[in-house]
Amino acid sequence: MANNYKVKVQIDIVECTDTVTDAPNRTSSGAFEYVMSAEQAHSIDACEQILLQTANPQRRTVCTVCRFRRPFRHVRPVLRRRYDGSTL
């Protein structure tokens, strides 16, 4: 019988003093983040675009992993730890 897979998504939008970025950046935990301006944060269209841009690299990584019979053997070790639950 095939294994099932659970999909979890966590989105945090928090106020910060970091410098605004123009593209998603990978953090040390393997997640991606994008720092937007206050003006962008007040625009639903800008927020939606930034959210999609930030989530897309992670989504592609996860979808690529799921295509393999042994899904975690092709993922970098830091991401493997994150996805198998040993490091969250």
Backbone torsions as a table, in degrees:
resi	resn	phi	psi	omega
1	MET	NA	136.8	-178.4
2	ALA	-72.3	149.5	175.0
3	ASN	-75.1	148.6	172.6
4	ASN	-94.9	160.6	179.9
5	TYR	-128.2	137.8	177.5
6	LYS	-100.5	136.0	177.8
7	VAL	-107.2	125.7	176.9
8	LYS	-122.0	135.9	178.5
9	VAL	-128.5	132.3	176.9
10	GLN	-129.1	125.4	178.7
11	ILE	-121.8	124.4	177.3
12	ASP	-118.8	124.0	172.9
13	ILE	-119.1	108.3	-175.4
14	VAL	-129.5	148.1	177.0
15	GLU	-68.7	139.0	-179.7
16	CYS	-150.6	172.7	178.1
17	THR	-111.3	11.9	179.6
18	ASP	-66.1	159.6	177.4
19	THR	-71.6	137.7	178.9
20	VAL	-62.1	138.1	178.9
21	THR	-111.3	161.1	179.8
22	ASP	-109.6	5.7	178.4
23	ALA	-159.7	158.2	177.1
24	PRO	-64.4	143.7	177.4
25	ASN	-121.4	139.7	177.6
26	ARG	-81.6	133.6	178.1
27	THR	-90.5	172.8	179.8
28	SER	-63.8	-22.3	179.2
29	SER	-84.6	-4.6	-179.4
30	GLY	96.2	-7.3	178.2
31	ALA	-80.6	168.8	177.1
32	PHE	-115.9	145.2	177.4
33	GLU	-141.4	156.2	-178.3
34	TYR	-140.5	127.4	178.9
35	VAL	-99.4	118.2	-178.8
36	MET	-106.4	161.2	179.7
37	SER	-77.4	166.2	177.3
38	ALA	-61.9	-37.3	178.8
39	GLU	-63.2	-43.6	178.3
40	GLN	-64.6	-37.9	-178.3
41	ALA	-64.6	-24.4	-179.7
42	HIS	-92.0	1.1	178.4
43	SER	-110.3	118.4	-179.0
44	ILE	-61.2	-37.4	179.8
45	ASP	-67.1	-43.5	178.6
46	ALA	-64.8	-43.3	178.1
47	CYS	-59.7	-43.7	-179.1
48	GLU	-63.1	-44.4	179.3
49	GLN	-63.8	-43.3	179.3
50	ILE	-65.8	-40.4	177.4
51	LEU	-60.5	-45.5	179.1
52	LEU	-64.8	-42.5	178.9
53	GLN	-63.7	-36.1	-178.1
54	THR	-76.6	-37.9	-178.0
55	ALA	-78.2	-26.5	-173.2
56	ASN	-59.8	-46.5	179.3
57	PRO	-60.3	-39.8	179.0
58	GLN	-68.3	-41.4	178.8
59	ARG	-60.6	-44.3	-179.9
60	ARG	-64.5	-39.7	178.6
61	THR	-61.8	-47.2	-178.5
62	VAL	-65.0	-44.3	-179.5
63	CYS	-64.7	-36.8	176.9
64	THR	-64.1	-42.2	180.0
65	VAL	-61.7	-40.0	-176.1
66	CYS	-70.5	-14.8	-179.0
67	ARG	-77.8	-16.4	-176.2
68	PHE	-93.2	150.0	179.8
69	ARG	-59.7	-45.8	173.7
70	ARG	-105.8	90.4	-165.6
71	PRO	-58.4	-28.5	-170.8
72	PHE	-96.2	-2.8	-177.1
73	ARG	-73.1	-20.5	-177.5
74	HIS	-98.8	2.9	-176.5
75	VAL	-98.2	143.1	177.0
76	ARG	-54.0	147.9	-177.4
77	PRO	-53.9	-38.9	-178.6
78	VAL	-65.5	-39.3	177.8
79	LEU	-71.1	-37.3	178.6
80	ARG	-58.2	-44.9	179.2
81	ARG	-62.4	-40.4	-178.5
82	ARG	-64.7	-43.2	-175.6
83	TYR	-78.2	-29.9	-178.7
84	ASP	-85.9	2.3	172.8
85	GLY	92.6	-6.2	-177.8
86	SER	-75.0	-22.6	176.2
87	THR	-136.7	117.4	179.0
88	LEU	-117.1	NA	NA
